[in-house]
Amino acid sequence: MMKRKVNVNMEGFNLFKEGTVVYANELILRLMNYKDIEIRGTIPRSIRFSYNPQEYTRFAFPITTTRFPEWLVSSQSLDWKHKLVRGILRPLISRHRIFSYNDWVADTESDVFLFFLNGRAPNLPTKGNVITCVHDVTPFRVPQTFTENFLESYKRNFENLIGKSAKIITDSDFSKRDIIDYAHIDENRIEVVYCGVNAEEFAVPCPAPENVRAKYNLPEKYILYFGTCGPRKNVESVIRSYARLPEAVRREYALVITNPQEATKSCAAENVVTPCYIDGVSAEDKAAVYQMASVLVWPSLYEGFGLPIVEAQAAGTPVVCSNVTSLPEVAGDAAVLVEPKDTEAMAAAIERCLYDEPFRQDLITKGHRNVRRFNWDDSARRLHDIIVTL
């Protein structure tokens, strides 16, 4: 049987706080089991990421680093010292015949080059089909949450991606429409590969919940925000809606926020709210943190998917989330949808999820049904079919 050879750019694969990293790992861990695909991983030498082979033993395929650091061959913005070094060393690199991405990763055999980091594609010419991933076009939709330098870099990378990609994969039908709007490309070049959820893992009761509670100093009853806390996540609306709840409710239910930023803490102080902050939740504890929560509140301003919504639903936790971008598509009829800045409506939705038991149980039942739409095995099969038909 002729195997399709695939080179996977594995930059950032161990940064598990990001839902996009979960996406990449879950798909590749399943893709490597297909007998008609042979995978090799490449980790770019980088200023930001180091390579420790022991951190990648979950992957049953060879992983190597690039021949030179990424900043020497890319067009990324650098400080003046790195620009000077790059200018001096590039002629030497050319002498080593680093003219293409294939040369840089020392791979002249692969048919397909797969990139998961959002909006990234090879800067160098590439022999073979390039598949890239665009989870969302957040910098175009909410530019006010990014610096001018980042926006310029993102636009440059996005234009490069559009030119290099044989196929673009994205998380939702919403994101597909958004990419088409901004890139003005044929919709046949974009394929939807949904995020998934390991429903059984989230549904099985944690055998020792009190250990997890003690590990993260979690309160007995709590309202949960789970994810990162960048500007578009709109965590301030979670805090303000919590502050609107009656005092008796706030005494009974604490607020738990993961991965807080200084802006998060400042907003909490301004609203006289004292959340329980968690800097990071390990993969093995994630299900228990969801299961012990009384409700997940997720009022993001813009998402390509929204993985915490389906993770919470799989764990049997009611969800209150935004009614914008991809979130209605993902949440289905199994969440309370509210305007992301309407903290009064959000507070009312939270309170109903806590105290209206028939309504709460209906959301839980619908949530378990909704997550069946999002299966990692199905998503990996979809990606496999895209690869082998290129």
Sequence and secondary structure as in RCSB ss.txt:
>XXXX:A:sequence
MMKRKVNVNMEGFNLFKEGTVVYANELILRLMNYKDIEIRGTIPRSIRFSYNPQEYTRFAFPITTTRFPEWLVSS
QSLDWKHKLVRGILRPLISRHRIFSYNDWVADTESDVFLFFLNGRAPNLPTKGNVITCVHDVTPFRVPQTFTENF
LESYKRNFENLIGKSAKIITDSDFSKRDIIDYAHIDENRIEVVYCGVNAEEFAVPCPAPENVRAKYNLPEKYILY
FGTCGPRKNVESVIRSYARLPEAVRREYALVITNPQEATKSCAAENVVTPCYIDGVSAEDKAAVYQMASVLVWPS
LYEGFGLPIVEAQAAGTPVVCSNVTSLPEVAGDAAVLVEPKDTEAMAAAIERCLYDEPFRQDLITKGHRNVRRFN
WDDSARRLHDIIVTL
>XXXX:A:secstr
   EEEEEE TTTT TTSHHHHHHHHHHHHHTT TTEEEEEEEEE SS    GGGGTT  S EEEEEEEHHHHS 
    HHHHHHHHHHHHHHHHTT  SHHHHTT SS SEEEE STT   SS  SSEEEEE    HHHH GGGS HHH
HHHHHHHHHHHHHH SEEEES HHHHHHHHHHH   GGGEEE      HHHHHS  S HHHHHHHHT  SSEEEE
 S   GGG HHHHHHHHHHS HHHHHHSEEEEES  HHHHHHHHHTT   EEES   TTTHHHHHHH SEEEE  
S  S  HHHHHHHHTT  EEEESSTTHHHHHTTSSEEE TT HHHHHHHHHHHHH HHHHHHHHHHHHHHGGG  
HHHHHHHHHHHHHT 
